[in-house]
Amino acid sequence: MNEYKIIKELEGNPSHTQRSLAQKMNVSVGKINYIISGLIEKGLIKAKKIKNHPDKIRWQYNLTPRGIREKVKITRDYLKFRLKEFESIQEEITELKKEVDNIPQ
């Protein structure tokens, strides 16, 4: 799910730094670096050097067309998973209500 969150964040703000992503997701910069490297290898994002200051180089991360398709796929899969989980919780709540209704007061 971290890949999805990173893709989603980069889609909204390609100028995110690895540090800002790490802070937003509450993980280490090393983990963000590892995930981003994997996304680049898979061809889901493209990294481009941009210069903000003469002595600093920053990166801009852009989703590739393949990255956009993968985001849609991941979103669908996650939604299916969460809906199944939701239905299971609803069933459990219904059973608990029946159980509570049958307890004499």
N, C-alpha and C positions, 0 to 999 in steps of 0.2 A: 504493500500500500504506500510505502514511502516513495516509490517511483511515481505513482499517480500524483501524489501531493506535490512533488517537485515539478512534474510536467505541468500541472495546473498552475502553480505559482509562476513558472517561467512563461507560460502562455500569457498571463496577466501582466508580468513585468520582466521582460528579457534582460534587464539591467541588474537584476538581483545579483548580489555577490554571494559567494559560497558562505561567507560569514552571516549575511542577513538571512539566507535560507536556513542555516543551522539554528540561528536564534528563533526564527519563526516556527520551526518544526521541533525545537527543543532537543536537538541531537548535536553531535560533534561535527566540527568542520571536516574532519577526516572522513566521517561517514558520508557527508554530502559530496565530498570530492570523489569518493569511491562510487557512489550511485551515479553521479553526473558522468564520470568516466565510462561507466557501463552503458548509460543512455547514448553517449556519443558513439561508442563502439557498435551499438545496435542500430545506429543511424536514426535515432528518434529525435535527437537534438544536434544542432551544429553550434560550435563555439567560434566566436570571432573576436579577435583582439581589437580593443578600442583604447585610445589614449585619452585619459582625462587630464592628466598633468604630464609635463615633459619627463618627469622621473618615475611615473607610475603607469603600469599597464593594467587595464581592466578587461574583463571578458563580457561579452554579450552572448546570451544563450537563446537560440531561436529554435522553435519546433520545426521539424521537417514535415513534409506532407505525410510521411510514414508515421512520424510522431503524433500527428493530429489523429490519424486513423487508430493508432494504438491507444490514445487517450479515450477515444469513443468506445473502443472494445473493453478497456479496463473499467470504464464507467458503467457499461452495461453489465459486466460480470459482477461488479461490486453491488450494483442495484439489485440484481437477482439474489445475491447472497443475503443482503440486508432484508429484502422482502420475505425471503424464506425464514429468516431469523425472527422477523416481526410476526409472521403467522404462527410460528412456534410459541412465541411469548403470549400471543392472544389466546391460543389454546390452553396454555398453562394458567392464564388468568381466569378463563372460563371454568376450568376444573377447580381452581382454588375458591372461586365464588360459590360454586355448588357445595363444596366441602364446608365452607363457612356458614352457608345458609342452612345446612343440616345440623349444625351444632346448636343444641338447646341453650337458651340464655337464662 
